[in-house]
């Protein structure tokens, strides 16, 4: 690494190793690669996370130059939170046992008081720890990652206390998360309180960063409504070339088409269209479906588990794994003949780009994307082995699966010779964040950047409109 005069950035992230999940990697990869572009990271994270998943393998991304400060949260354990979430009765059903009534009342009171999310109980200790960290080491900017969106309030408090510019990184949109998160609820009062919280945070930020162009458009409208002067842009999620350095896992046995899905199945990633497509194909060509091995790895809601159980009547082979650590998940991806992306046909889903897409492309595997037209279609439209299907068209999904299975059985691999995934490398994206940090803090202190990482204002779309009102 070149001899540079470094600056230091405070990165606030509740979701950080050893917590598992795709959202953790955005932060950990930024922290890993930012030193190559003149920024040394300090990380403020939680000491006792109340989460469903841990993945110690992600800890290897933490560089020796990073200062990691952990603050305790007063949240109950995840098991307690899950028990309260389960107290929400199913539609049309009521349970009148005293214990059930008490749990529902506790759940409603918890949602009403813990705004915007239960991780607000991390805020007091996190602010104290953050002030101590900023007092001990000079910093030049603050980046805060959400969800949980209570972290944004921590970023606002520390930015105001220190006078440092604040960048808010929306890994997901606040409004979409509230609309689709399982067992969220809250009602009109909760919506009003959170709207006020979000606008307060946006007015305090120097920049708002999304993970997709379409989400940046939504943030731009939010910026206008809040009366904020923040800059708005986006940096996609991506893949780390280091994670693909080893030899790929051996593929499935000859004559079997393994289609893998890695990630959570819930209402925004509903497997119903895929299941209906398989069942439709099975009615027409059961012998072809018998060559299909369908593999799911990750958490599944009870409703999605029931959806998958419909495949018991199908001749395809169904393999279900729990959450796999990142290494095992990539091993599954690289062993598959095809990879699946799912997004429900729901309002706002067209703005969502699942983070796994970029590792799918880096693995150079055919991708079957069942999702509404939107940014996933735009991105995969440039990928040489993408098959795009609408969730509302099971016959189209069946036809896509049939052609993919036949292609694999005929041993006709796609041509990836002209495909360059480097645009989506985590190092490229860290260079983009370094430019944004330099812009909001004043000065250009950049390391040796990859040729593909040069950053310019986002280009206008086909209508000629600038997609996100960039200001830097």
Secondary structure, 3 states (H helix, E strand, C coil): CCCCCCEEEEEECCCCCCECCHHHHHHHHHHHHHHHHCEEEEEEEECCCCCCCECHHHHHHCCCCCEEEEECCCCCCHHHHHHHHCCCCCCCCCCCCHHHHHHHHHHHHHHHHCCCCHHHHHHHHHHHHHHHHHHHCCCCEEEEEECCCHHHHHHHHHHHHHCCEEEEEECCCHHHHHHHCCCCCCHHHHHHHHHHHHHHHHHHCCEEEECCHHHHHHHHHHHHHHCCCCEEEECCCCECHHHHCCCCCCCCCCCCEEEEEECCECHHHCCHHHHHHHHHHHHHCHHHHCCEEEEEECCECHHHHHHHHHHHHCCCEEEEECCCCHHHHHHHHHHCCEEEEECCCCCCHHHCCCCHHHHHHHCCCEEEEECCCCHHHHHHCCCCCEEEECCCCHHHHHHHHHHHHHHHHCCCCCCCCCCCCHHHEHHHHHHHHHHHHHHHHCCCCCCCCCHHHCCCCCCECCCCCECCCCCC
